[in-house]
Amino acid sequence: MKYLLHILFSISIVFSQVNNLKITVLSTMVADYDYIGEWGFAAIVESDGNQILFDTGFRDNTVLENADSLGIDLSKVEHVFLSHNHTDHTGGLMRLRKELMVSNPNAMKYVHVGKGIFIDRWSNSINRNAFKTYKKQFEDLGIEFIYHDKPEEIFPNVWTTGTVPRVHNEKNWSGYREMIIDGKKEEDNIPEDQSLVINTPKGLALVSGCGHAGIVNTLEHTSKLFNESSSIYAAVGGFHLFNKNNKDISWTAKHMKKHGIKYFLGAHCTGIDAVYQIRKKNRMKREHCSVSAIGSYLDLEKGMYSGLITK
């Protein structure tokens, strides 16, 4: 029975694909013109008439103001996906909900998170999980948290990865915080870290916040979810390569090429040099591999636009 369900799952995701997709970056470090740059990440994912805000940036005003400058109406966005608990990905949620619910009571109401996002994170006897401290305030504003630990379809052909197995020791986290699990101290490896995957006629598009689970781990997990029937044609977001050495980046680039990535838009913690090394090692064109800026986008029909300053 389990095998049959796996076959049916694979068939459904192979033959069901989006017709339209656009992923626009609203929070990252580099900004063209009058946009606001910051250490954070957010992107609006638009797919076949559905919209979901992926992460909410660091400062409370960044996503609101950048969206306004780009002519994007966030008041119609009712679903939010938070990749993990860190403030540079969750910091804008409170203000977004408060301001946008005035015109749409359901704006930013349904917040998708990984199970474990509210676990205490300790450092020097201080709980560093700031997101947890605001949980009641979020709920008082009418926010409903939707928990995921397995792959689930949020919208047609838009999937959570679920919890990503840490097969390779990529260790894409700082290592200075601890969690208490079943009464025992464990290193905080951000276990709730998840990404979004969109199934398109060109292949799979992956959106990542920081990739704390590891970009290669996430790519391999995603490929297996879809029965390795589709290549991963695009990866957008933060992938935590900024502090990696040349050997690690070469290893990562090799695996990205193996999975068929044709478009790479590296934002936030990916690192400028890491993006350029991957471009060089995988012999990718400038218009296919670039550092992301505010307003950068991946469009299923038009391809990738990186911005004026980050090519």
PyMOL commands that set and color helices and strands:
alter all, ss='L'
color gray80, all
select helices_A, chain A and resi 2-15+62-69+74-76+87-90+93-100+130-133+135-140+215-225+246-258+268-270+272-281
alter helices_A, ss='H'
color red, helices_A
select strands_A, chain A and resi 21-27+42-47+50-54+79-81+110-114+122-123+126-127+144-148+153-155+158-160+178-181+184-187+196-200+203-208+232-238+263-267+289-291+297-299+303-305
alter strands_A, ss='S'
color yellow, strands_A
deselect
rebuild
show_as cartoon
